Amino acid sequence: MTATVGTVLRGRTVVPGVVTGEALVSPETISGWGGIDPATGTIVEARHALQGVCFTGKILVFPGAKGSSGWSAFFQSTRLLGTAPLGMVFTVTTTKAALGAVVTRVPALADLDADPVQVLRTGDRIRLDATAGTVELLARAGEGT
């Protein structure tokens, strides 16, 4: 699917809410326990495509969670420390990813009608309306605000 400004993806609400912000797109699943630094909101997982990148205040778009059930505890810590992502969009709902979104208390959407990792790019400005079950592409990275 070639996305242009105005493209809308539809999915299933995990946590309701509406946010607008910059997408941070990860081509890989993310490990919570040992894969992120909750104090800084940075992905620290060795050999991860986004190692060293901070997700704080961004809408995290990723395939899902990997690792142990400790995943959700690490993402809950980001909420408590003020380093959480602004929202989450993940490709497939798993219990780890869903629980992580719930305890992080950010709008979250999953099981979309197109793969958001393939459609969206890091730096895109998007509107995540998890209450209505939509993600809208507002501006492409580098093409305006």
ZIDASUL-V531681 format. One record per residue. N is the residue number from 1. RES is the residue in three letters. PHI is phi in radians with two decimals (999 if undefined). PSI is psi in radians with two decimals (none if undefined). OMEGA is omega in whole degrees, 0 to 359 (* if undefined). Layout:
[[N	RES	PHI	PSI	OMEGA] [N	RES	PHI	PSI	OMEGA]]
This chain:
[[1	MET	999	2.20	175] [2	THR	-1.59	2.09	183] [3	ALA	-1.65	2.41	174] [4	THR	-2.20	2.91	178] [5	VAL	-0.95	2.32	182] [6	GLY	1.72	-0.21	177] [7	THR	-1.04	2.36	179] [8	VAL	-2.14	2.21	173] [9	LEU	-1.77	2.51	180] [10	ARG	-2.06	2.44	181] [11	GLY	-2.63	-2.86	184] [12	ARG	-1.84	2.28	179] [13	THR	-1.17	2.29	172] [14	VAL	-1.84	-0.87	175] [15	VAL	-2.31	2.14	181] [16	PRO	-1.23	2.79	178] [17	GLY	2.48	2.90	182] [18	VAL	-2.30	2.25	175] [19	VAL	-2.48	2.68	174] [20	THR	-2.20	2.34	180] [21	GLY	-3.12	-2.95	181] [22	GLU	-1.49	2.34	176] [23	ALA	-1.41	2.45	169] [24	LEU	-2.08	1.90	187] [25	VAL	-1.77	2.15	177] [26	SER	-1.86	2.20	177] [27	PRO	-1.32	-0.17	185] [28	GLU	-2.13	2.71	171] [29	THR	-1.08	2.81	182] [30	ILE	-2.10	2.33	175] [31	SER	-1.52	2.28	178] [32	GLY	-1.38	-1.01	182] [33	TRP	-1.30	1.86	180] [34	GLY	1.52	-0.12	181] [35	GLY	-1.78	-0.30	178] [36	ILE	-2.30	2.70	173] [37	ASP	-1.82	1.80	183] [38	PRO	-1.07	-0.48	182] [39	ALA	-1.19	-0.49	182] [40	THR	-2.05	-0.20	183] [41	GLY	1.23	0.56	184] [42	THR	-1.94	2.45	174] [43	ILE	-1.37	2.11	183] [44	VAL	-2.04	0.05	182] [45	GLU	-1.04	2.20	180] [46	ALA	-1.04	2.39	177] [47	ARG	1.16	0.19	176] [48	HIS	-1.35	2.51	181] [49	ALA	-1.01	-0.49	181] [50	LEU	-1.91	0.39	179] [51	GLN	-0.97	2.24	180] [52	GLY	1.57	-0.04	181] [53	VAL	-1.66	2.39	181] [54	CYS	-1.61	2.33	178] [55	PHE	-1.77	-0.03	181] [56	THR	-0.98	2.25	177] [57	GLY	1.29	0.14	179] [58	LYS	-2.00	2.79	176] [59	ILE	-1.57	1.95	185] [60	LEU	-1.42	2.07	180] [61	VAL	-1.97	2.06	187] [62	PHE	-2.73	2.80	181] [63	PRO	-1.11	-0.55	181] [64	GLY	2.65	-2.92	184] [65	ALA	-1.67	2.64	171] [66	LYS	-2.41	2.75	178] [67	GLY	1.84	-2.69	188] [68	SER	-1.48	3.11	177] [69	SER	-1.22	-0.12	176] [70	GLY	-1.24	-0.15	180] [71	TRP	-0.89	-0.88	184] [72	SER	-1.13	-0.63	180] [73	ALA	-1.11	-0.67	179] [74	PHE	-1.19	-0.69	178] [75	PHE	-1.26	-0.55	174] [76	GLN	-1.10	-0.66	178] [77	SER	-1.06	-0.60	178] [78	THR	-1.13	-0.61	177] [79	ARG	-1.15	-0.82	182] [80	LEU	-1.12	-0.55	182] [81	LEU	-1.64	-0.03	179] [82	GLY	1.34	0.40	182] [83	THR	-2.04	0.25	185] [84	ALA	-1.21	2.74	170] [85	PRO	-1.16	2.78	179] [86	LEU	-1.23	-0.59	179] [87	GLY	-2.86	3.01	180] [88	MET	-2.37	2.39	173] [89	VAL	-2.26	2.05	179] [90	PHE	-2.20	2.65	188] [91	THR	-1.16	-0.85	185] [92	VAL	-2.23	2.34	177] [93	THR	-1.32	2.19	170] [94	THR	-2.20	2.85	180] [95	THR	-1.08	-0.65	179] [96	LYS	-1.10	-0.88	182] [97	ALA	-1.15	-0.75	180] [98	ALA	-1.10	-0.81	179] [99	LEU	-1.11	-0.69	177] [100	GLY	-1.05	-0.75	178] [101	ALA	-1.14	-0.72	181] [102	VAL	-1.10	-0.84	182] [103	VAL	-1.29	-0.41	176] [104	THR	-1.34	-0.41	177] [105	ARG	1.09	0.72	175] [106	VAL	-2.05	2.66	177] [107	PRO	-0.96	2.37	182] [108	ALA	-2.51	2.49	183] [109	LEU	-2.40	2.54	180] [110	ALA	-2.56	3.07	175] [111	ASP	0.94	0.92	184] [112	LEU	-1.37	2.88	181] [113	ASP	-1.33	-0.12	172] [114	ALA	-2.56	2.70	182] [115	ASP	-1.24	1.94	183] [116	PRO	-1.11	-0.45	179] [117	VAL	-1.19	-0.52	179] [118	GLN	-1.51	-0.50	186] [119	VAL	-1.54	-0.70	185] [120	LEU	-1.69	2.74	179] [121	ARG	-2.18	2.63	173] [122	THR	-1.00	2.32	180] [123	GLY	1.68	-0.26	175] [124	ASP	-1.07	2.50	173] [125	ARG	-1.62	2.14	183] [126	ILE	-2.27	2.76	174] [127	ARG	-2.01	2.02	178] [128	LEU	-1.72	1.92	175] [129	ASP	-1.93	1.46	183] [130	ALA	-1.22	-0.38	177] [131	THR	-1.15	-0.79	179] [132	ALA	-1.49	-0.23	180] [133	GLY	1.42	0.64	182] [134	THR	-2.32	2.69	168] [135	VAL	-2.23	2.17	180] [136	GLU	-2.00	2.33	176] [137	LEU	-1.44	1.98	182] [138	LEU	-1.60	-0.64	179] [139	ALA	-2.75	2.43	176] [140	ARG	-1.33	2.57	178] [141	ALA	-0.92	2.24	178] [142	GLY	1.39	0.03	183] [143	GLU	-1.99	0.37	179] [144	GLY	2.11	3.14	183] [145	THR	-1.87	none	*]]
